[in-house]
């Protein structure tokens, strides 16, 4: 499961005052303002249409380009978002928000150097820009600069003490550094600030699980399910946690029951296949084959997960040799943003006797 990271909404929350202050045409302002309001409500298609109309009326409207970019990104049109941010920068070279947004777009495309450059420029233009520090921290984490990642996320938190995304990113960087206590502390902060954020419980549970503290892990996974009953990965982790403490049979019955009642489940859906595999409804060979995809990036992510779960199931069965091979293959995908990658690293250390 890829860690969620999205702070673009915070970038656009301050857009409305800028729209009002900058618009030279009342008609353009009307469309841009309406686009912003739709954007905040989640009507991204409507927002894009209104921002586009504002741009047609006023082609030099940098804030409208930035607003449209902020709607295109969440819809998956990352290239379109980057192009709009670039146009906003062309029109307004000191536009820190546009640099930050473009940095996030580049990061999603895998251009970490370009992302770092844009985040740094945003910080130069607006030294108190918490979003840019948070984004740069995540980009540094992906490049392996964990100390830099922690430092940037800490700065973002100093600037915005309730910044959930910064705590999430710092927690992940701390976990990668081996500071499990510090990471758990950061996820606990997230839970205190956003008690309905199921993924914070899930992430903290994974840290407990990787530390072989299965009792606390199960508490967190069940809390994640309580908050969001459709959190597939929390259900998978409940199965793993119960299997680890000798409850594989009732855990399988519980997971089968969940899969049977899962709303709108599609048989070709990847997460559903993970569940089927863990619940004994899909053979290992079929499961690993299902992870393959024509999309190289998608395949890497699915193989990272597949080998982790297959290795975990082998380990529960006592097959350490195959489990070791599978954990190594999961790590070899280099999908570091995936929680399964970190868990595979932890399990590999355990089977090699490096941890207890």
Secondary structure, 3 states (H helix, E strand, C coil): CECCCCCHHHHHCCHHHHHHHHCCCHHHHHHHHHHHHHHHHCCHHHHHHHHHHHHHHCCCCHHHHHHHHHHHHHCCCHHHHHHHHHHHHHHCCCCHHHHHHHHHHHHHHCCHHHHHHHHHHHHHHCCCCHHHHHHHHHHHHHHCCHHHHHHHHHHHHHHCCCCHHHHHHHHHHHHHHCCHHHHHHHHHHHHHHCCCCHHHHHHHHHHHHHCCCHHHHHHHHHHHHHHCCCCHHHHHHHHHHHHHCCCHHHHHHHHHHHHHCCCCCCCCCHHHHHHHHHCCCCCHHHHHHHCCCCCHHHHHHHHHHHHHHHHHHHHHCCCHHHHHHHHHHHHHCCCCCEHHHHHHHHHHHHHCCCCC
